[in-house]
């Protein structure tokens, strides 16, 4: 199991941009390893009434993709659009707690819900899903390279469940979100009593 995915790395990631980038890459690598444990039929199989592994991955990609062009925008444009933070960036534990409360209150994926994936998907489709996921994560970390430590805390972005987050908080959420969906997928798979390999 990969339920405890680099927890120590994630908790320490608030320290600086480099640690956030390395933690994102580490959690992504763990996620790729986890999704690889599903053979192709299992990857596309619904977990009872819940998303398939393929749909979890597509949701993660879909939720990260809008950040890429935003992180490349002029800083002044971000301030005009979303204002300036009124408090320091929160810790990863605080963000995790806020996310848990939002989910408990009925928060859903909303517009980031993936369209239904055909259970008959093959290796070509699977590889395309995983490649897009990795490319999006790579684009996110590359965009972060152009942000200074001060800028990460001086600008904010809108989150559909958590309101406006500093850019640092948004990157920490991306860490938590990727880990969360591995945990959810593992729990759903066990609850459904399914077999990961054919």
C-alpha positions as CSV (number, residue, x, y, z in Angstrom):
1,X,0.0,0.0,0.0
2,X,1.0,3.6,-0.5
3,X,-1.3,5.2,1.9
4,X,1.5,6.9,3.9
5,X,2.8,8.8,0.9
6,X,5.9,10.7,1.9
7,X,4.1,12.3,4.8
8,X,7.3,13.8,6.3
9,X,8.2,15.4,3.0
10,X,4.8,17.0,2.7
11,X,4.7,18.4,6.2
12,X,8.1,20.0,5.7
13,X,7.2,21.4,2.3
14,X,6.1,24.8,3.6
15,X,9.7,25.8,4.4
16,X,10.7,26.9,0.9
17,X,9.9,26.7,-2.8
18,X,12.5,24.1,-3.6
19,X,11.0,21.7,-1.0
20,X,7.5,22.3,-2.3
21,X,8.7,21.4,-5.8
22,X,10.6,18.3,-4.7
23,X,7.6,17.2,-2.6
24,X,5.2,17.6,-5.5
25,X,7.6,15.5,-7.6
26,X,7.9,12.9,-4.9
27,X,4.2,12.6,-4.3
28,X,3.6,12.4,-8.0
29,X,6.1,9.6,-8.4
30,X,4.4,7.7,-5.6
31,X,1.1,8.3,-7.3
32,X,2.4,7.0,-10.6
33,X,3.7,3.9,-8.9
34,X,0.3,3.4,-7.2
35,X,-1.7,3.7,-10.4
36,X,0.7,1.3,-12.1
37,X,-0.4,-1.4,-9.7
38,X,-3.7,-1.6,-11.6
39,X,-3.6,-3.7,-14.7
40,X,-5.4,-2.0,-17.7
41,X,-8.9,-3.5,-17.2
42,X,-8.7,-2.7,-13.5
43,X,-7.5,0.9,-14.3
44,X,-10.7,1.6,-16.2
45,X,-13.1,-0.4,-13.9
46,X,-15.5,1.5,-11.7
47,X,-15.0,1.0,-8.0
48,X,-18.5,0.1,-7.2
49,X,-20.5,3.3,-7.6
50,X,-17.4,5.4,-7.6
51,X,-14.7,6.7,-10.0
52,X,-12.3,4.3,-11.7
53,X,-8.5,4.8,-11.2
54,X,-8.5,6.4,-14.7
55,X,-11.1,9.0,-13.6
56,X,-9.2,9.8,-10.4
57,X,-6.1,10.5,-12.4
58,X,-8.0,12.6,-14.9
59,X,-9.6,14.6,-12.1
60,X,-6.2,15.3,-10.6
61,X,-4.9,16.5,-14.0
62,X,-8.0,18.6,-14.7
63,X,-7.7,20.3,-11.3
64,X,-4.0,21.2,-11.8
65,X,-4.1,22.2,-15.5
66,X,-5.8,25.7,-14.9
67,X,-2.9,26.7,-12.6
68,X,-0.3,26.5,-15.4
69,X,-1.4,29.6,-17.4
70,X,-2.3,31.5,-14.2
71,X,1.2,31.0,-12.7
72,X,2.7,32.4,-15.9
73,X,0.5,35.6,-15.7
74,X,2.1,38.9,-14.8
75,X,2.1,39.3,-11.0
76,X,0.3,42.6,-11.2
77,X,-2.5,41.0,-13.1
78,X,-3.0,38.4,-10.4
79,X,-3.2,41.1,-7.8
80,X,-5.8,43.1,-9.8
81,X,-7.9,39.9,-10.3
82,X,-7.7,38.3,-6.9
83,X,-6.3,40.9,-4.5
84,X,-3.5,40.6,-2.0
85,X,-3.4,38.1,1.0
86,X,-4.5,39.5,4.3
87,X,-2.8,36.9,6.4
88,X,0.3,34.7,6.2
89,X,0.3,31.5,4.3
90,X,-1.1,28.6,6.5
91,X,0.7,25.4,7.3
92,X,-0.1,22.2,5.3
93,X,-1.8,20.8,8.4
94,X,-4.2,23.8,8.5
95,X,-4.9,23.5,4.8
96,X,-5.6,19.8,5.2
97,X,-8.0,20.5,8.1
98,X,-9.8,23.1,6.0
99,X,-10.1,20.7,3.1
100,X,-11.5,17.9,5.4
101,X,-14.1,20.3,6.7
102,X,-15.1,21.4,3.2
103,X,-15.5,17.7,2.1
104,X,-17.5,16.9,5.3
105,X,-19.8,19.8,4.5
106,X,-20.6,18.3,1.1
107,X,-17.9,19.7,-1.1
108,X,-17.6,18.0,-4.4
109,X,-15.3,18.0,-7.5
110,X,-17.9,20.3,-9.3
111,X,-16.6,21.4,-12.7
112,X,-13.5,19.3,-12.2
113,X,-15.5,16.1,-12.3
114,X,-14.1,14.0,-15.1
115,X,-16.4,12.8,-17.8
116,X,-17.2,9.1,-17.6
117,X,-14.4,6.9,-18.8
118,X,-15.2,3.8,-20.9
119,X,-14.4,0.6,-19.1
120,X,-13.2,-0.8,-22.3
121,X,-10.2,1.6,-22.5
122,X,-7.0,0.0,-23.6
123,X,-3.3,0.6,-23.1
124,X,-3.1,3.5,-25.6
125,X,-5.8,5.4,-23.8
126,X,-4.2,4.6,-20.4
127,X,-0.8,5.8,-21.5
128,X,-2.4,9.0,-22.8
129,X,-4.1,9.7,-19.5
130,X,-0.9,9.1,-17.5
131,X,1.3,11.0,-19.9
132,X,-1.0,14.0,-19.7
133,X,-1.0,13.8,-15.9
134,X,2.8,13.7,-15.7
135,X,3.1,16.6,-18.3
136,X,0.7,18.7,-16.2
137,X,2.6,18.1,-13.0
138,X,5.9,18.9,-14.8
139,X,4.5,22.1,-16.1
140,X,3.3,23.1,-12.6
141,X,6.8,22.6,-11.1
142,X,8.4,24.4,-14.0
143,X,6.1,27.4,-13.5
144,X,6.9,27.5,-9.8
145,X,10.6,27.9,-10.6
146,X,9.8,31.4,-11.7
147,X,8.3,32.4,-8.4
148,X,10.3,33.9,-5.5
149,X,9.7,33.0,-1.9
150,X,8.2,36.4,-1.3
151,X,5.9,36.2,-4.3
152,X,4.5,32.8,-3.2
153,X,3.1,34.5,-0.1
154,X,2.2,37.9,-1.7
155,X,-0.3,36.6,-4.3
156,X,-3.4,34.6,-4.1
157,X,-5.6,32.4,-6.3
158,X,-9.2,31.2,-6.0
159,X,-10.0,27.7,-4.9
160,X,-13.5,26.3,-5.6
161,X,-13.8,24.8,-2.0
162,X,-11.3,26.7,0.1
163,X,-11.7,30.3,-1.1
164,X,-8.7,32.4,-1.9
165,X,-5.3,30.7,-1.2
166,X,-1.9,32.1,-1.4
167,X,0.1,30.6,-4.2
168,X,2.2,28.7,-1.6
169,X,-1.0,27.3,-0.1
170,X,-2.3,26.3,-3.5
171,X,0.8,24.3,-4.2
172,X,0.5,22.6,-0.8
173,X,-3.1,21.8,-1.6
174,X,-1.9,20.2,-4.8
175,X,0.3,17.9,-2.7
176,X,-2.5,17.0,-0.4
177,X,-5.0,16.6,-3.2
178,X,-2.8,14.1,-5.1
179,X,-2.2,12.1,-1.9
180,X,-5.9,12.3,-0.9
181,X,-7.0,10.6,-4.2
182,X,-4.6,7.7,-3.8
183,X,-6.0,7.2,-0.3
184,X,-9.6,7.4,-1.6
185,X,-9.0,5.1,-4.5
186,X,-7.4,2.5,-2.3
187,X,-10.3,2.7,0.2
188,X,-12.9,2.4,-2.6
189,X,-11.1,-0.5,-4.2
190,X,-11.0,-2.4,-0.9
191,X,-14.6,-1.6,-0.1
192,X,-15.7,-2.9,-3.5
193,X,-13.8,-6.2,-3.0
194,X,-12.1,-5.9,-6.4
195,X,-8.9,-7.5,-7.7
196,X,-6.2,-5.1,-8.9
197,X,-4.7,-7.5,-11.4
198,X,-6.5,-9.8,-13.8
